[in-house]
Amino acid sequence: MYIIRKAFFETLKTFMFGIICSVIFSLMIYRDSALPNAFVCFVLNLASLLLFLFMVFKSWSKLYLDSFTAAEFFVPTLSSYAIYTAISAFLYSKRFFMYMWLFLPTRFLEPMLTSGYDFVSYIVAQAAMLLLIFLTPRLTVG
């Protein structure tokens, strides 16, 4: 029950970090001077992804330091990753109208890609998040 509760809270935190990063940078992107410039949108989207990954890393680092076993770290992080990925993939495939305000970090490459390859941005962002799960124990200094 303890690990399930940790997994639930890590999932909530992951979604909240994504929403926070999305709202902050979406407000900057929708300014009149930023929206027409693809490079500025790319930089803002990339900053959103980096901030999201940093916030998730800090949360997972704390979880790792508080864990006594590998399962106490990997079950919550992998389950929050899986749920975040599944929900964002579903909404991304349906072109959900609020996607930019909820999952902006997954769209960081879209301004630089043609419309047929915009899904690459989503795949790269999710791969970076998955890689972060396995790098967190090595990067965390206890």
C-alpha positions in Angstrom: 0.0 0.0 0.0 2.9 2.3 0.8 4.4 2.0 -2.7 1.0 2.5 -4.4 0.5 5.7 -2.4 3.9 6.9 -3.5 3.1 6.0 -7.1 -0.1 8.0 -6.9 1.6 11.1 -5.5 4.4 10.9 -8.0 1.9 10.7 -10.8 0.1 13.7 -9.5 3.4 15.6 -9.2 4.4 14.7 -12.7 1.1 16.1 -14.1 1.4 19.2 -12.0 4.9 19.9 -13.1 3.8 19.4 -16.7 0.9 21.8 -16.3 3.1 24.4 -14.5 5.7 24.4 -17.2 3.0 24.4 -19.9 1.1 27.4 -18.6 4.2 29.5 -17.9 5.7 29.0 -21.4 2.4 29.0 -23.3 1.7 32.5 -22.0 5.1 33.5 -23.4 4.6 31.7 -26.7 1.2 33.2 -27.4 2.5 36.8 -27.3 2.3 38.5 -30.7 6.1 38.7 -31.1 6.8 35.0 -30.3 4.2 33.1 -32.1 5.2 33.9 -35.7 8.9 33.2 -35.0 9.7 29.4 -35.1 13.1 29.8 -33.4 11.7 31.7 -30.5 8.9 29.1 -30.1 11.5 26.3 -30.2 13.6 28.0 -27.5 10.6 28.5 -25.3 9.4 25.0 -25.8 12.9 23.6 -25.1 13.1 25.7 -21.9 9.7 24.2 -20.9 11.0 20.7 -21.4 14.2 21.4 -19.5 12.4 23.0 -16.6 9.9 20.0 -16.6 12.8 17.5 -16.6 14.6 19.4 -13.8 11.4 19.5 -11.6 10.8 15.8 -12.2 14.4 15.0 -11.4 14.3 16.9 -8.2 11.2 15.1 -7.1 12.6 11.7 -8.1 15.9 12.5 -6.4 14.0 13.1 -3.1 12.1 9.9 -3.6 15.3 8.0 -4.3 16.9 9.4 -1.1 13.9 8.4 0.9 13.7 4.9 -0.5 15.1 1.9 1.3 14.7 -0.5 -1.6 14.9 -0.2 -5.4 11.2 -1.1 -5.7 10.3 2.0 -3.6 11.9 4.1 -6.2 11.3 2.3 -9.5 7.6 1.4 -9.0 6.4 5.0 -8.4 8.6 6.5 -11.1 7.9 4.0 -13.7 4.2 4.0 -13.0 4.0 7.8 -13.1 6.0 7.8 -16.3 3.6 5.1 -17.8 0.5 7.0 -16.8 1.8 10.3 -18.0 2.9 8.8 -21.3 -0.4 7.0 -21.9 -2.6 10.0 -21.2 -0.5 12.4 -23.1 -0.2 10.0 -26.1 -3.9 9.6 -26.2 -4.6 13.3 -26.0 -1.8 14.0 -28.6 -3.3 11.5 -31.0 -6.7 13.1 -30.7 -5.3 16.6 -31.1 -6.9 17.7 -27.8 -7.4 21.5 -28.0 -5.9 22.1 -24.5 -2.8 20.0 -25.2 -0.5 23.0 -25.3 -1.7 24.1 -21.9 -1.2 20.7 -20.3 1.7 18.9 -22.1 3.8 21.6 -23.7 7.1 20.0 -22.8 6.4 17.2 -25.2 6.1 19.6 -28.1 9.6 21.2 -27.9 10.7 20.2 -31.5 7.4 21.0 -33.3 8.3 24.5 -34.4 11.4 23.2 -36.2 9.8 20.1 -37.8 7.4 19.7 -40.7 3.9 18.7 -39.9 4.4 15.1 -40.9 7.1 14.6 -38.4 5.8 16.5 -35.4 5.3 13.2 -33.5 9.2 12.9 -33.2 9.1 15.7 -30.6 6.7 13.6 -28.4 8.9 10.5 -28.7 12.1 12.3 -27.9 10.6 14.0 -24.8 9.2 10.8 -23.5 12.5 9.0 -24.1 14.3 11.7 -22.2 11.9 11.3 -19.3 12.4 7.5 -19.3 16.2 7.9 -19.4 15.9 10.3 -16.5 14.3 7.5 -14.4 17.4 5.3 -14.7 19.9 8.2 -14.4 18.4 9.7 -11.3 20.0 7.1 -8.9 23.4 7.8 -10.4 23.0 11.6 -10.5 21.6 11.9 -7.0 24.2 12.5 -4.4 23.1 11.3 -1.0 
